Amino acid sequence: MLHKTLLTIFLLLSAACASLTGSWDRGLPNAGLPTEDRLWHLVFPLSVAAADQCVFEREATYGFFLDDATTSGDTADRNVPSHIHVRYVHPELPAGKAGVEIGDRIVAVNDEPVGQREASAVSEIIQRATRARIQPLPLTLSRASSVREVNLWAVPSCRLIVKLVDSPMVNAFSDGTNIVITSGLLAFVRSPDELAWVLAHEIGHHALEHSKRAKLQDVLNRFLAATVGEAPQALAQLETERQADQFAAQLLVRAGFDLQNARSFLERIQTYRLGTTTAEFARSHPSNQERLAALDRIAREIQETR
């Protein structure tokens, strides 16, 4: 199915504070892609690489999503078979490898003409066909005066909801349902690998169900305190942060990102947080020195197993 149902990015920030340029290329097929699509370019490989760890939160993806021509500044031509076009495609995932390109029009799905349906309706047709295990999935595409057919094989992907919010804070977190990153974080990171590290860390919290465990422990603590007066048990936040870091390091390598840039991010964030770190944050997170030492150890272990 299209990954747009798995990942929703809410753009609540201005273009000025969300500009991703220069080092953000990372094989992007179009340097002029909007911020949303450039973020997809990072989340797609991470979500696919994390699929095995999200066994209860998995869905299939082909690595592209659609748009209505009229909603993207293009004018729908009712004389063409379809006005639905490919807005974004990741070149390293099934659709991109099969030759699907940005701008291609979707004429038919599994030999069913899409006619003048909206992009959301065509996405649902693709999702139904994928759930019905129609593999490979035939798509008929048109570009200019040519028509061609491609066959797509879906790959498993971790279901993610990523929200991008307008805030000067350099921050990201997972609440068990959403992964939230701030515009301040986008302004702070210097490369796709650095942002991928932050995303991978939060995916770790998501995949390891840390938020659900914390909520369960909180409920248990309240119950014990109310019934037998037992002292609450610690939520072991330090350990969950260590687990998320280890998960992130391994995920970055599997997804093809540079782990060394994760180290540079941690070094810079340490300087940024001097004088701003609260006592609560210090209690719930390992020190950056500890995180750097652990990252170096994980990197060595990964290298030794190759």
C-alpha positions as YAML, in Angstrom:
chain: A
units: angstrom
residues:
- id: 1
  name: MET
  ca: [0.00, 0.00, 0.00]
- id: 2
  name: LEU
  ca: [1.06, 3.61, -0.24]
- id: 3
  name: HIS
  ca: [3.09, 4.76, 2.68]
- id: 4
  name: LYS
  ca: [1.00, 7.90, 3.13]
- id: 5
  name: THR
  ca: [-1.41, 5.88, 5.26]
- id: 6
  name: LEU
  ca: [1.46, 4.80, 7.48]
- id: 7
  name: LEU
  ca: [3.20, 8.13, 7.91]
- id: 8
  name: THR
  ca: [1.44, 11.48, 8.32]
- id: 9
  name: ILE
  ca: [3.54, 14.60, 8.53]
- id: 10
  name: PHE
  ca: [1.67, 17.65, 9.76]
- id: 11
  name: LEU
  ca: [3.45, 20.74, 8.45]
- id: 12
  name: LEU
  ca: [2.66, 23.46, 10.96]
- id: 13
  name: LEU
  ca: [5.75, 25.54, 10.33]
- id: 14
  name: SER
  ca: [6.86, 28.19, 7.90]
- id: 15
  name: ALA
  ca: [9.17, 27.46, 5.00]
- id: 16
  name: ALA
  ca: [11.80, 29.70, 6.54]
- id: 17
  name: CYS
  ca: [12.34, 27.54, 9.60]
- id: 18
  name: ALA
  ca: [11.92, 24.25, 7.76]
- id: 19
  name: SER
  ca: [14.26, 24.78, 4.84]
- id: 20
  name: LEU
  ca: [16.32, 21.68, 4.08]
- id: 21
  name: THR
  ca: [19.03, 22.42, 1.57]
- id: 22
  name: GLY
  ca: [22.54, 21.50, 0.56]
- id: 23
  name: SER
  ca: [23.53, 18.42, 2.51]
- id: 24
  name: TRP
  ca: [19.93, 17.22, 2.39]
- id: 25
  name: ASP
  ca: [20.24, 15.91, -1.16]
- id: 26
  name: ARG
  ca: [21.00, 12.26, -0.25]
- id: 27
  name: GLY
  ca: [19.95, 11.06, -3.68]
- id: 28
  name: LEU
  ca: [16.75, 13.09, -3.82]
- id: 29
  name: PRO
  ca: [15.32, 12.90, -7.36]
- id: 30
  name: ASN
  ca: [14.38, 16.58, -7.33]
- id: 31
  name: ALA
  ca: [16.30, 19.23, -5.42]
- id: 32
  name: GLY
  ca: [13.13, 21.36, -5.30]
- id: 33
  name: LEU
  ca: [11.05, 18.88, -3.32]
- id: 34
  name: PRO
  ca: [9.09, 20.35, -0.40]
- id: 35
  name: THR
  ca: [10.09, 19.74, 3.20]
- id: 36
  name: GLU
  ca: [7.42, 17.05, 3.66]
- id: 37
  name: ASP
  ca: [8.77, 14.95, 0.80]
- id: 38
  name: ARG
  ca: [12.37, 15.39, 1.89]
- id: 39
  name: LEU
  ca: [11.43, 14.05, 5.32]
- id: 40
  name: TRP
  ca: [9.76, 11.07, 3.66]
- id: 41
  name: HIS
  ca: [13.09, 10.41, 1.99]
- id: 42
  name: LEU
  ca: [14.58, 9.72, 5.43]
- id: 43
  name: VAL
  ca: [11.63, 8.03, 7.11]
- id: 44
  name: PHE
  ca: [10.96, 5.54, 4.31]
- id: 45
  name: PRO
  ca: [14.24, 3.58, 4.64]
- id: 46
  name: LEU
  ca: [14.08, 3.77, 8.44]
- id: 47
  name: SER
  ca: [10.52, 2.44, 8.59]
- id: 48
  name: VAL
  ca: [11.35, -0.43, 6.24]
- id: 49
  name: ALA
  ca: [14.54, -1.30, 8.13]
- id: 50
  name: ALA
  ca: [12.58, -1.30, 11.42]
- id: 51
  name: ALA
  ca: [9.80, -3.59, 10.15]
- id: 52
  name: ASP
  ca: [11.05, -6.69, 11.97]
- id: 53
  name: GLN
  ca: [10.97, -4.83, 15.28]
- id: 54
  name: CYS
  ca: [7.40, -3.55, 14.70]
- id: 55
  name: VAL
  ca: [5.76, -6.94, 14.28]
- id: 56
  name: PHE
  ca: [2.42, -5.70, 15.64]
- id: 57
  name: GLU
  ca: [2.59, -2.32, 13.91]
- id: 58
  name: ARG
  ca: [3.52, -3.38, 10.39]
- id: 59
  name: GLU
  ca: [2.02, -2.65, 7.02]
- id: 60
  name: ALA
  ca: [3.20, -3.05, 3.44]
- id: 61
  name: THR
  ca: [4.60, -0.23, 1.35]
- id: 62
  name: TYR
  ca: [5.85, 0.39, -2.18]
- id: 63
  name: GLY
  ca: [7.63, 3.65, -1.33]
- id: 64
  name: PHE
  ca: [5.53, 6.26, -3.09]
- id: 65
  name: PHE
  ca: [2.42, 8.35, -2.65]
- id: 66
  name: LEU
  ca: [-0.08, 10.10, -4.91]
- id: 67
  name: ASP
  ca: [-1.65, 13.51, -5.25]
- id: 68
  name: ASP
  ca: [-4.46, 15.15, -7.17]
- id: 69
  name: ALA
  ca: [-3.14, 17.38, -9.92]
- id: 70
  name: THR
  ca: [-5.49, 20.15, -8.88]
- id: 71
  name: THR
  ca: [-4.17, 20.16, -5.30]
- id: 72
  name: SER
  ca: [-0.54, 20.60, -6.27]
- id: 73
  name: GLY
  ca: [-0.85, 23.59, -8.57]
- id: 74
  name: ASP
  ca: [-1.35, 21.50, -11.72]
- id: 75
  name: THR
  ca: [-4.51, 21.77, -13.78]
- id: 76
  name: ALA
  ca: [-6.49, 18.58, -14.19]
- id: 77
  name: ASP
  ca: [-7.08, 17.72, -17.83]
- id: 78
  name: ARG
  ca: [-10.29, 15.74, -18.16]
- id: 79
  name: ASN
  ca: [-9.19, 14.53, -21.58]
- id: 80
  name: VAL
  ca: [-6.42, 12.38, -20.11]
- id: 81
  name: PRO
  ca: [-7.18, 8.95, -18.58]
- id: 82
  name: SER
  ca: [-6.33, 10.15, -15.07]
- id: 83
  name: HIS
  ca: [-5.33, 13.34, -13.27]
- id: 84
  name: ILE
  ca: [-3.81, 11.41, -10.35]
- id: 85
  name: HIS
  ca: [-0.04, 11.71, -10.37]
- id: 86
  name: VAL
  ca: [2.90, 10.38, -8.37]
- id: 87
  name: ARG
  ca: [3.97, 13.17, -6.04]
- id: 88
  name: TYR
  ca: [6.92, 11.36, -4.45]
- id: 89
  name: VAL
  ca: [8.75, 8.07, -4.92]
- id: 90
  name: HIS
  ca: [11.77, 6.73, -3.05]
- id: 91
  name: PRO
  ca: [14.31, 5.47, -5.62]
- id: 92
  name: GLU
  ca: [15.55, 2.61, -3.39]
- id: 93
  name: LEU
  ca: [12.13, 1.11, -2.62]
- id: 94
  name: PRO
  ca: [9.90, -1.08, -4.84]
- id: 95
  name: ALA
  ca: [8.14, 1.65, -6.83]
- id: 96
  name: GLY
  ca: [11.36, 3.50, -7.58]
- id: 97
  name: LYS
  ca: [13.21, 0.33, -8.53]
- id: 98
  name: ALA
  ca: [10.34, -0.64, -10.85]
- id: 99
  name: GLY
  ca: [10.68, 2.64, -12.73]
- id: 100
  name: VAL
  ca: [7.88, 4.71, -11.20]
- id: 101
  name: GLU
  ca: [8.78, 8.41, -11.48]
- id: 102
  name: ILE
  ca: [7.56, 11.63, -9.96]
- id: 103
  name: GLY
  ca: [4.91, 13.07, -12.29]
- id: 104
  name: ASP
  ca: [3.70, 9.72, -13.65]
- id: 105
  name: ARG
  ca: [-0.10, 9.55, -13.97]
- id: 106
  name: ILE
  ca: [-1.92, 6.51, -12.62]
- id: 107
  name: VAL
  ca: [-4.16, 5.09, -15.36]
- id: 108
  name: ALA
  ca: [-5.12, 1.72, -13.83]
- id: 109
  name: VAL
  ca: [-4.50, -0.42, -10.74]
- id: 110
  name: ASN
  ca: [-4.59, -4.19, -11.27]
- id: 111
  name: ASP
  ca: [-6.19, -3.50, -14.69]
- id: 112
  name: GLU
  ca: [-8.97, -1.41, -13.09]
- id: 113
  name: PRO
  ca: [-9.09, 2.06, -14.68]
- id: 114
  name: VAL
  ca: [-8.97, 4.80, -12.06]
- id: 115
  name: GLY
  ca: [-10.95, 7.26, -14.20]
- id: 116
  name: GLN
  ca: [-11.46, 10.59, -12.47]
- id: 117
  name: ARG
  ca: [-11.25, 9.31, -8.91]
- id: 118
  name: GLU
  ca: [-9.43, 11.35, -6.29]
- id: 119
  name: ALA
  ca: [-5.96, 10.37, -5.08]
- id: 120
  name: SER
  ca: [-7.33, 9.13, -1.75]
- id: 121
  name: ALA
  ca: [-9.71, 6.76, -3.56]
- id: 122
  name: VAL
  ca: [-6.92, 5.41, -5.78]
- id: 123
  name: SER
  ca: [-4.76, 4.93, -2.70]
- id: 124
  name: GLU
  ca: [-7.54, 2.87, -1.13]
- id: 125
  name: ILE
  ca: [-7.76, 0.69, -4.27]
- id: 126
  name: ILE
  ca: [-4.03, 0.01, -3.98]
- id: 127
  name: GLN
  ca: [-4.35, -0.73, -0.27]
- id: 128
  name: ARG
  ca: [-7.21, -3.19, -0.82]
- id: 129
  name: ALA
  ca: [-5.30, -4.98, -3.56]
- id: 130
  name: THR
  ca: [-2.24, -5.23, -1.32]
- id: 131
  name: ARG
  ca: [-4.26, -6.55, 1.61]
- id: 132
  name: ALA
  ca: [-5.73, -9.12, -0.79]
- id: 133
  name: ARG
  ca: [-2.12, -10.20, -1.51]
- id: 134
  name: ILE
  ca: [-2.26, -9.32, -5.18]
- id: 135
  name: GLN
  ca: [1.49, -9.50, -5.82]
- id: 136
  name: PRO
  ca: [3.04, -8.26, -7.89]
- id: 137
  name: LEU
  ca: [0.58, -5.39, -8.17]
- id: 138
  name: PRO
  ca: [0.22, -4.15, -11.78]
- id: 139
  name: LEU
  ca: [0.08, -0.38, -12.27]
- id: 140
  name: THR
  ca: [-0.57, 1.28, -15.62]
- id: 141
  name: LEU
  ca: [1.18, 4.63, -15.87]
- id: 142
  name: SER
  ca: [1.18, 7.41, -18.42]
- id: 143
  name: ARG
  ca: [3.64, 10.20, -19.11]
- id: 144
  name: ALA
  ca: [3.14, 12.61, -21.99]
- id: 145
  name: SER
  ca: [1.88, 10.39, -24.83]
- id: 146
  name: SER
  ca: [3.37, 7.09, -23.61]
- id: 147
  name: VAL
  ca: [1.68, 4.42, -21.50]
- id: 148
  name: ARG
  ca: [3.53, 1.68, -19.68]
- id: 149
  name: GLU
  ca: [2.89, -0.99, -17.03]
- id: 150
  name: VAL
  ca: [5.00, -1.75, -13.97]
- id: 151
  name: ASN
  ca: [4.71, -4.60, -11.47]
- id: 152
  name: LEU
  ca: [5.25, -3.78, -7.80]
- id: 153
  name: TRP
  ca: [6.16, -6.07, -4.92]
- id: 154
  name: ALA
  ca: [5.29, -4.64, -1.51]
- id: 155
  name: VAL
  ca: [7.78, -4.71, 1.38]
- id: 156
  name: PRO
  ca: [6.95, -4.68, 5.12]
- id: 157
  name: SER
  ca: [7.26, -1.39, 6.91]
- id: 158
  name: CYS
  ca: [6.87, -0.14, 10.46]
- id: 159
  name: ARG
  ca: [3.67, 1.92, 10.72]
- id: 160
  name: LEU
  ca: [4.66, 5.42, 11.83]
- id: 161
  name: ILE
  ca: [2.95, 8.74, 12.40]
- id: 162
  name: VAL
  ca: [5.45, 11.60, 12.38]
- id: 163
  name: LYS
  ca: [4.32, 15.07, 13.32]
- id: 164
  name: LEU
  ca: [6.38, 18.15, 12.60]
- id: 165
  name: VAL
  ca: [5.49, 21.12, 14.82]
- id: 166
  name: ASP
  ca: [6.53, 24.76, 14.83]
- id: 167
  name: SER
  ca: [8.68, 25.28, 17.91]
- id: 168
  name: PRO
  ca: [12.15, 26.82, 18.43]
- id: 169
  name: MET
  ca: [12.99, 24.01, 20.88]
- id: 170
  name: VAL
  ca: [15.51, 21.45, 19.65]
- id: 171
  name: ASN
  ca: [13.50, 18.40, 20.56]
- id: 172
  name: ALA
  ca: [11.84, 15.15, 19.51]
- id: 173
  name: PHE
  ca: [9.80, 12.58, 21.40]
- id: 174
  name: SER
  ca: [7.53, 9.56, 21.01]
- id: 175
  name: ASP
  ca: [4.25, 9.22, 22.91]
- id: 176
  name: GLY
  ca: [3.62, 5.65, 21.80]
- id: 177
  name: THR
  ca: [1.43, 6.73, 18.89]
- id: 178
  name: ASN
  ca: [3.17, 9.74, 17.37]
- id: 179
  name: ILE
  ca: [6.77, 10.71, 16.78]
- id: 180
  name: VAL
  ca: [7.06, 14.47, 17.12]
- id: 181
  name: ILE
  ca: [9.95, 16.57, 15.87]
- id: 182
  name: THR
  ca: [10.26, 20.34, 16.08]
- id: 183
  name: SER
  ca: [11.20, 22.97, 13.54]
- id: 184
  name: GLY
  ca: [14.00, 23.92, 15.95]
- id: 185
  name: LEU
  ca: [15.45, 20.44, 15.50]
- id: 186
  name: LEU
  ca: [15.35, 20.79, 11.71]
- id: 187
  name: ALA
  ca: [17.24, 24.06, 12.01]
- id: 188
  name: PHE
  ca: [19.81, 22.43, 14.30]
- id: 189
  name: VAL
  ca: [20.72, 19.27, 12.38]
- id: 190
  name: ARG
  ca: [23.36, 19.52, 9.65]
- id: 191
  name: SER
  ca: [22.80, 16.40, 7.57]
- id: 192
  name: PRO
  ca: [20.22, 13.73, 6.75]
- id: 193
  name: ASP
  ca: [22.21, 11.29, 8.90]
- id: 194
  name: GLU
  ca: [21.85, 13.49, 11.97]
- id: 195
  name: LEU
  ca: [18.08, 13.80, 11.58]
- id: 196
  name: ALA
  ca: [17.89, 10.09, 10.78]
- id: 197
  name: TRP
  ca: [19.62, 9.39, 14.12]
- id: 198
  name: VAL
  ca: [16.99, 11.38, 16.02]
- id: 199
  name: LEU
  ca: [14.16, 9.70, 14.11]
- id: 200
  name: ALA
  ca: [15.71, 6.26, 14.66]
- id: 201
  name: HIS
  ca: [16.01, 6.92, 18.41]
- id: 202
  name: GLU
  ca: [12.31, 7.81, 18.61]
- id: 203
  name: ILE
  ca: [11.40, 4.84, 16.41]
- id: 204
  name: GLY
  ca: [13.27, 2.77, 19.00]
- id: 205
  name: HIS
  ca: [10.99, 4.07, 21.76]
- id: 206
  name: HIS
  ca: [8.01, 3.34, 19.51]
- id: 207
  name: ALA
  ca: [9.07, -0.17, 18.48]
- id: 208
  name: LEU
  ca: [10.12, -1.16, 22.01]
- id: 209
  name: GLU
  ca: [6.80, 0.17, 23.35]
- id: 210
  name: HIS
  ca: [8.48, 2.28, 26.03]
- id: 211
  name: SER
  ca: [5.57, 4.72, 26.29]
- id: 212
  name: LYS
  ca: [3.05, 1.92, 26.78]
- id: 213
  name: ARG
  ca: [5.23, 0.34, 29.46]
- id: 214
  name: ALA
  ca: [5.62, 3.68, 31.25]
- id: 215
  name: LYS
  ca: [1.85, 4.25, 31.21]
- id: 216
  name: LEU
  ca: [1.25, 0.73, 32.53]
- id: 217
  name: GLN
  ca: [3.79, 1.24, 35.31]
- id: 218
  name: ASP
  ca: [2.17, 4.55, 36.23]
- id: 219
  name: VAL
  ca: [-1.27, 2.89, 36.45]
- id: 220
  name: LEU
  ca: [0.21, 0.09, 38.58]
- id: 221
  name: ASN
  ca: [1.91, 2.59, 40.88]
- id: 222
  name: ARG
  ca: [-1.35, 4.47, 41.41]
- id: 223
  name: PHE
  ca: [-3.19, 1.24, 42.15]
- id: 224
  name: LEU
  ca: [-0.60, 0.01, 44.65]
- id: 225
  name: ALA
  ca: [-0.44, 3.38, 46.38]
- id: 226
  name: ALA
  ca: [-4.23, 3.54, 46.69]
- id: 227
  name: THR
  ca: [-4.75, -0.05, 47.86]
- id: 228
  name: VAL
  ca: [-1.77, -1.11, 49.96]
- id: 229
  name: GLY
  ca: [0.24, 2.06, 50.28]
- id: 230
  name: GLU
  ca: [3.22, 0.54, 48.48]
- id: 231
  name: ALA
  ca: [5.91, 2.94, 47.29]
- id: 232
  name: PRO
  ca: [5.91, 3.51, 43.50]
- id: 233
  name: GLN
  ca: [8.45, 1.68, 41.38]
- id: 234
  name: ALA
  ca: [10.84, 3.70, 39.24]
- id: 235
  name: LEU
  ca: [10.03, 3.90, 35.53]
- id: 236
  name: ALA
  ca: [13.63, 3.07, 34.56]
- id: 237
  name: GLN
  ca: [13.75, 5.93, 32.04]
- id: 238
  name: LEU
  ca: [17.54, 5.87, 31.90]
- id: 239
  name: GLU
  ca: [17.47, 2.28, 30.71]
- id: 240
  name: THR
  ca: [14.82, 2.97, 28.07]
- id: 241
  name: GLU
  ca: [16.98, 5.80, 26.68]
- id: 242
  name: ARG
  ca: [19.96, 3.44, 26.50]
- id: 243
  name: GLN
  ca: [17.84, 0.84, 24.72]
- id: 244
  name: ALA
  ca: [16.57, 3.44, 22.24]
- id: 245
  name: ASP
  ca: [20.13, 4.52, 21.46]
- id: 246
  name: GLN
  ca: [21.23, 0.94, 20.79]
- id: 247
  name: PHE
  ca: [18.17, 0.34, 18.63]
- id: 248
  name: ALA
  ca: [18.84, 3.57, 16.70]
- id: 249
  name: ALA
  ca: [22.48, 2.73, 16.01]
- id: 250
  name: GLN
  ca: [21.63, -0.66, 14.57]
- id: 251
  name: LEU
  ca: [18.68, 0.75, 12.61]
- id: 252
  name: LEU
  ca: [20.83, 3.50, 11.05]
- id: 253
  name: VAL
  ca: [23.31, 0.95, 9.76]
- id: 254
  name: ARG
  ca: [20.57, -1.30, 8.35]
- id: 255
  name: ALA
  ca: [18.95, 1.69, 6.62]
- id: 256
  name: GLY
  ca: [22.23, 2.82, 5.06]
- id: 257
  name: PHE
  ca: [22.92, 5.97, 7.08]
- id: 258
  name: ASP
  ca: [26.30, 7.05, 8.48]
- id: 259
  name: LEU
  ca: [26.61, 6.24, 12.18]
- id: 260
  name: GLN
  ca: [29.58, 8.58, 12.54]
- id: 261
  name: ASN
  ca: [27.29, 11.55, 11.90]
- id: 262
  name: ALA
  ca: [25.14, 10.43, 14.81]
- id: 263
  name: ARG
  ca: [28.21, 10.91, 16.96]
- id: 264
  name: SER
  ca: [28.74, 14.44, 15.65]
- id: 265
  name: PHE
  ca: [25.12, 15.24, 16.49]
- id: 266
  name: LEU
  ca: [25.54, 14.06, 20.08]
- id: 267
  name: GLU
  ca: [28.72, 16.11, 20.43]
- id: 268
  name: ARG
  ca: [26.99, 19.27, 19.20]
- id: 269
  name: ILE
  ca: [23.80, 18.74, 21.21]
- id: 270
  name: GLN
  ca: [25.94, 18.43, 24.33]
- id: 271
  name: THR
  ca: [27.29, 21.94, 23.77]
- id: 272
  name: TYR
  ca: [23.83, 23.26, 22.94]
- id: 273
  name: ARG
  ca: [22.35, 21.90, 26.17]
- id: 274
  name: LEU
  ca: [24.98, 23.35, 28.48]
- id: 275
  name: GLY
  ca: [23.11, 25.56, 30.89]
- id: 276
  name: THR
  ca: [19.68, 24.56, 29.52]
- id: 277
  name: THR
  ca: [19.33, 20.96, 30.73]
- id: 278
  name: THR
  ca: [16.81, 20.63, 33.55]
- id: 279
  name: ALA
  ca: [17.31, 18.40, 36.57]
- id: 280
  name: GLU
  ca: [14.39, 16.25, 35.42]
- id: 281
  name: PHE
  ca: [16.00, 15.73, 32.00]
- id: 282
  name: ALA
  ca: [19.34, 14.85, 33.62]
- id: 283
  name: ARG
  ca: [17.66, 12.24, 35.80]
- id: 284
  name: SER
  ca: [15.80, 10.61, 32.91]
- id: 285
  name: HIS
  ca: [18.58, 10.63, 30.27]
- id: 286
  name: PRO
  ca: [22.14, 9.30, 30.28]
- id: 287
  name: SER
  ca: [24.87, 11.91, 30.08]
- id: 288
  name: ASN
  ca: [26.17, 12.68, 26.63]
- id: 289
  name: GLN
  ca: [29.56, 11.29, 27.62]
- id: 290
  name: GLU
  ca: [27.89, 7.97, 28.44]
- id: 291
  name: ARG
  ca: [25.87, 8.05, 25.20]
- id: 292
  name: LEU
  ca: [28.99, 8.76, 23.13]
- id: 293
  name: ALA
  ca: [30.92, 5.95, 24.79]
- id: 294
  name: ALA
  ca: [28.01, 3.55, 24.23]
- id: 295
  name: LEU
  ca: [27.71, 4.62, 20.59]
- id: 296
  name: ASP
  ca: [31.42, 3.97, 20.03]
- id: 297
  name: ARG
  ca: [31.04, 0.52, 21.59]
- id: 298
  name: ILE
  ca: [27.99, -0.30, 19.46]
- id: 299
  name: ALA
  ca: [29.79, 0.90, 16.34]
- id: 300
  name: ARG
  ca: [32.73, -1.41, 17.11]
- id: 301
  name: GLU
  ca: [30.37, -4.34, 17.70]
- id: 302
  name: ILE
  ca: [28.56, -3.70, 14.43]
- id: 303
  name: GLN
  ca: [31.89, -3.48, 12.59]
- id: 304
  name: GLU
  ca: [33.10, -6.74, 14.12]
- id: 305
  name: THR
  ca: [29.99, -8.64, 13.02]
- id: 306
  name: ARG
  ca: [30.28, -7.55, 9.39]
...
